[in-house]
């Protein structure tokens, strides 16, 4: 039986990954029926929500594909119900989670999702500026908020921790390792960003809800909120201060997955100011794309603008916020499908993962020009990435990969190390087979960088993470999940001093593990009924200063 399941999975994978003209057979070797299986209205609604929560990020809201393959009816009906169920149950080496095998979806839910995928994708509704405005809540006006911290705690050393399936964020004091606040935010909270001064956290949920958290209260509290769209991943503030004016924290921006748009907000109140569609034409093919999603956004230090990755069309948009009434957008052609990325060590060059193209795009934020596209292993996914200074190659930016068990390091110093600039100078092999890495991170106060293996289908590997020596560029230590913890490692951040490495045990009842990043000793484990599916971690100081 096990061999049959594996064989079926191979067939499914080959079709979804692009094989043409393959007949699909069930276990009894008879052709699959093309007649659609029934799906009730109640099941349709349940499946739509599961797809939004679990699948849309990789396969797209309209199921047209991105880092994951397209799941349009012409493909799914050719596969047949049993083959789709096998794929959902067992995942794939490309990084598709084993939703059924890992117990995240029940067999009944797997069957329902397989049937759902054989039907045309339901078209999500639009969400325009009047819709956004109706959701805006100004809870505490700026002139009524604290003007200095009401606590003796070092708020710059607070750690914001995403409690993903609880739809909450925990604000933890690094000194006591206890939460000073646990706040309900958007659904499936994704990331946190800070203002220029470290007074506020901006949170974005996958439901498009933004919460503005004032950290200067004795117990941090939400002072404003707004729902910018139905589906989102990114939020950022304006950080420019220079000859064109001081725009620090004047505006915020939300990048939406659906509708395909971004929304500009007042930075201190979250009042909606402007909505801009990202519908357009794909770089290289000229193909019209109905749902180009906004992925990573960073704020430029050289101009009053945001650098915005428009995923499916493969363009980097430079959104100049100096004059919102006459908004200026420069569209820089890169490669599909732009996703995450971060600054190099000088914060001049933005490196963005075009993960479905297996490339890293390099943008010069000072000149507002694309420098180059760099070929990489499969499906780069650096998060913000890791900046190191190597004795041979000089400054490097390193990325992890969903589709390859490796870390790739790219030279980023065209002035002093031109022979290595914008080249992959080293590919570091990780232990075991397959990819599955989501994040890599380091800190100036440690000799190492650290990479996870979260999406690897092997249970041993997804419960490991690795230390890589910045000088030798070799894996020097493997961290294994303590036996009493049941989840998998994901994501990293450091405390302000760089003396603690925080990593999540991603499980329904998870934990936060704190290591010494130089000795690799486990310092502390934070557990409790409130630690529900912890994922991303955001130290206030590191986030405000783009330290990674």
RAVEN-V856716 format. One record per helix or strand of 3 or more residues. SS is the DSSP state (alpha for helix, beta for strand). FROM is the first residue (numbers start at 0). TO is the last residue. If there is no record, write none. Layout:
ss: (SS & SS)
from: (FROM & FROM)
to: (TO & TO)
This chain:
ss: (alpha & alpha & alpha & alpha & alpha & alpha & alpha & alpha & beta & alpha & beta & beta & beta & beta & beta & beta & beta & beta & beta & beta & beta & beta & beta & alpha & beta & beta & beta & alpha & beta & beta & beta & beta & beta & beta & beta & beta & alpha & beta & beta & beta & beta & beta & beta & beta & alpha)
from: (1 & 40 & 72 & 80 & 106 & 128 & 141 & 154 & 157 & 163 & 167 & 177 & 188 & 199 & 208 & 220 & 230 & 250 & 260 & 271 & 293 & 304 & 314 & 323 & 327 & 337 & 348 & 354 & 358 & 368 & 385 & 393 & 405 & 423 & 439 & 447 & 460 & 463 & 474 & 487 & 500 & 510 & 521 & 533 & 539)
to: (15 & 58 & 78 & 89 & 115 & 134 & 143 & 156 & 162 & 165 & 172 & 183 & 193 & 204 & 213 & 226 & 236 & 257 & 265 & 276 & 298 & 309 & 319 & 325 & 332 & 342 & 353 & 356 & 363 & 374 & 389 & 400 & 410 & 428 & 441 & 451 & 462 & 468 & 479 & 493 & 505 & 514 & 525 & 538 & 543)
